[in-house]
Amino acid sequence: MVQARIRPRIKSSMQSGRAREGAWVLEYEPAEAKRPDPLTGWAGSGDTRDQVRLGFPTLEAAKEYATRNGLAFHVTGGADPRALKIQAYADNFKGPDIF
């Protein structure tokens, strides 16, 4: 049976906004190990499924696709959003609290 991994879409380092923040990606697990090419030294394999990445708007849509197509899958990552620490610029120069 074909193995798949479902993970949340990771924001690029060049991306500052929150577009497609809740999107999920389905990737196939590698079927064979990569080996170095004798001529170039680049790592590669004969498994072409490594190049396939499918995007979904929700986790449920990705799970539905996997079950409908008979893929064994596991979910990595999660939905614990980062908490923002809101502070003023003046707080950077605040001395220790004595009282």
N, C-alpha and C positions, 0 to 999 in steps of 0.2 A: 504494500500500500504506500502511496506517495505521502511523504511527510511535509507539512507546511507550518510556518511560523506566522502568527498575527501579532503585530506590534503597533504602537501609536506612531504616527508620522513625526519625525524629528525635525525640528526647526533648523534651517541652515544658519551658519554663522553670519551670513550676509543678509539675513532676514531679521528685521526689527519688529515687524507687525505681528498680529495674531491671526492672520489669514490661515484657513484650513487647520486650525488648532485642534479640532476634535476628530481629524481624519485618521484612518487606520490603514495599514499596509499589510498585504499578505505576500510572503516570500516563501519560496520552496527551499527545503533543506537540501544541502548538497548530497547527491547520490554517490559521488566518489571523491576521493581526496585530490587536491590540486598537486601537480608535480611540475618541476621546472622544465622548460623547453631546452633541449640541448644546444640549440643554435643561439637563441636570444637570452635565455636565462629567465624569461618571464614565467610566472606561475599560471598554470591553466589546466583545464580538464576537458573531457568530451561531454560533460553535462551542460546542456544548453539551458536548462531550467534555472540556472543561477542568474541568468540575465532578466528573468521575468519578475516584475514587481507590480502587483495589482493594488490600486487605491480604492478605498471605500469610505463613505461619509460617516459611518457608525461601526461600532464593534459588532453589533447584531447583524448588520448587512454582511460583514466579512465572515462571520460564523455561518450564516445561512448559505453563502456561496460555497464554503468549504464542505459543509454537510451535503449540499445538493450535488456536488461533483465528486463525492466519495473520498475526500482528503482527510487524513488524520492530522489534526492540528493542535497546537498549544499556543496559549496567549502569553506574551511576555510584556514587560512594562506595565504601566498601570495608570490609573486616573487619580493620582494624588497631585493636585495643582500646587504650584509654589505659592507660598504666602509672601506678600510684599511687605517690607518693613518701611512704613511711611514715616519720614522724618524731615525736618526742615534743614536748610543749609546751615543755619546757625547752630544746630545741634553738633556739628563737627568740631566746633570750637568751645563747647561747653566744658567747664571744669568738673572735677569730681563732686558728687553730691555729699556735702558734709552733714547736713541735717537730716 
